[in-house]
Amino acid sequence: MGKLSIEKKSGIKESLKAGKSVCDVSSKFGISKSTVHRMGRTINSTVMKSKGCCPIKLLPQTKRSIVRMMAHGKHKTA
């Protein structure tokens, strides 16, 4: 199969962002589920994903900044 057109790629990304399932998007655009899933991973790579336990309370960047402030004496406790 050839490369996907830019219009088709943008349609797939918009459908995934809208919350459509991988199966629905693959049948709508006529491509494999693995291709849609791979495109979805690139879209959501910036989003922090839960590991299935408690929700994350602080972002890693926030944790680092708190540790830095404590190390430099700006804060006594977190």
C-alpha positions as CSV (number, residue, x, y, z in Angstrom):
1,M,0.0,0.0,0.0
2,G,1.2,3.5,-0.8
3,K,1.7,6.4,1.5
4,L,-1.3,8.1,3.0
5,S,-2.3,11.5,1.6
6,I,-2.0,14.6,3.9
7,E,-5.8,15.0,3.8
8,K,-6.3,11.4,4.9
9,K,-3.7,11.7,7.7
10,S,-5.3,14.9,9.0
11,G,-8.8,13.3,8.9
12,I,-7.5,10.3,10.9
13,K,-5.8,12.6,13.5
14,E,-9.0,14.7,13.9
15,S,-11.1,11.6,14.3
16,L,-8.8,10.2,17.0
17,K,-8.7,13.6,18.8
18,A,-12.5,13.6,18.7
19,G,-12.6,10.3,20.6
20,K,-13.4,7.9,17.9
21,S,-12.1,4.3,18.4
22,V,-9.3,2.9,16.4
23,C,-11.6,0.3,14.9
24,D,-14.1,3.0,13.8
25,V,-11.4,5.2,12.2
26,S,-9.8,2.2,10.4
27,S,-13.1,1.2,8.8
28,K,-14.0,4.7,7.9
29,F,-10.7,5.4,6.1
30,G,-10.1,1.9,4.8
31,I,-6.7,1.4,6.5
32,S,-5.4,-1.2,9.0
33,K,-6.0,-0.8,12.7
34,S,-2.3,-1.0,13.4
35,T,-1.7,2.1,11.1
36,V,-4.4,4.0,13.0
37,H,-3.0,2.9,16.3
38,R,0.5,4.0,15.4
39,M,-0.7,7.4,14.3
40,G,-2.6,7.7,17.6
41,R,0.5,7.0,19.6
42,T,2.3,9.9,17.8
43,I,-0.6,12.2,18.6
44,N,-0.7,11.3,22.3
45,S,3.0,11.1,22.9
46,T,3.0,14.4,24.7
47,V,0.1,13.4,27.0
48,M,1.1,11.8,30.3
49,K,-0.5,8.4,30.5
50,S,-1.7,6.8,33.7
51,K,-0.1,3.5,34.6
52,G,-3.4,2.1,36.0
53,C,-2.9,3.1,39.6
54,C,-3.5,6.4,41.4
55,P,-3.7,9.5,39.2
56,I,-0.5,11.5,39.0
57,K,-0.7,14.5,41.3
58,L,2.4,16.4,40.1
59,L,4.1,16.6,36.7
60,P,7.8,15.6,36.6
61,Q,8.7,19.2,35.8
62,T,6.9,20.4,38.9
63,K,8.6,17.8,41.1
64,R,12.0,18.8,39.8
65,S,11.4,22.5,40.4
66,I,10.2,21.8,44.0
67,V,13.4,19.8,44.7
68,R,15.5,22.5,43.2
69,M,13.8,25.2,45.4
70,M,14.3,23.0,48.5
71,A,18.0,22.4,47.6
72,H,18.6,26.1,47.3
73,G,16.9,27.0,50.5
74,K,13.9,28.8,49.0
75,H,11.4,26.4,50.6
76,K,11.8,24.3,53.8
77,T,9.2,21.7,52.8
78,A,7.4,20.6,49.7
